[in-house]
Amino acid sequence: MDKNVLAVIAVLLLVAIIAIVSVSMTEKKPEEPEVVTSGEAVASASVEEKEDVPTNEYKELDPYVANIPNEILDFYKEKVEEIEQNHKEEQEQLMKDNPNMDVSSLRNLKYDLIFFDDNNVPELVVTDDGYRTALYTYDAGKVIYAMKDGPDDTDEHGWPYGAGGNHGYDYIPRENIMVNTNADYAGLIVYTTYYQLNPETHNLESKYDQELRAEFFEDKNGNGQVDDDEMESYNEGAVRYYYGDKQLTEEEWASYHVQGDYKGLYGTKTADSILKALNSLINEK
């Protein structure tokens, strides 16, 4: 074969080979599966674990919560555990004394931390829903029951509510004020009482020396009492206001009332929940 022909054929083969290689290099490579290293897997697992741990809502409610000394938190933990143990023993004794009682009628206590006054020391609220509410405060290494009915009162079961027109207790956070309304004769007489936490005795005491009272019945004989023939005489328009025995004008009556953003004084958390929240605050320090 002529050498020139051979040279042409060689050139053509070389061009063809170059073209084939060029096409193969421009083809898209298949995507490789993403490789997750062991370190990334641990980090991912850590994120999921953190999501399962609830944030401490107390820090969201009040920034100072993060600065509460662990000593106070530890004392409240011990108090919750003590109250729960006593409550458990009471329930067990109740079931022992009433073997046929319905177990579903047994009640759990509810707890919460609040700031009743503005000294940056939280208070502990304990509630037996619909029956009683108790308030505890802290001072000098002691958890102090703040609802004593007298110096010799050792009963820490709290103040009752839920009957006799007593709907419960309300307070203004950090303002050291609590209010309670109580009614007699199906609302014909309504009593309003304000309480403050005494910084020396650490006990709730009445803000005023005399009771505030509103009467909504027609006192036909003027004796200041609801007689049998006055039981059906409810008249909101003929209301009379009193501070002790002194009758007040509407303006004077209003001046005794403390205005503000009141919240219910009751617990919302089970013992397990409040203990978990306290432990979370302690462990974050």
Beta strands, then each sheet from edge to edge (+ up, - down):
strand 1: 110-114
strand 2: 123-128
strand 3: 132-139
strand 4: 142-145
strand 5: 159-160
strand 6: 169-171
strand 7: 178-184
strand 8: 189-197
strand 9: 204-206
strand 10: 212-215
strand 11: 240-243
strand 12: 246-248
strand 13: 263-264
sheet 1: 1+ 2- 3+ 4-
sheet 2: 1+ 2- 3+ 5-
sheet 3: 9+ 8- 7+ 6- 13+
sheet 4: 9+ 8- 10+ 11- 12+
end
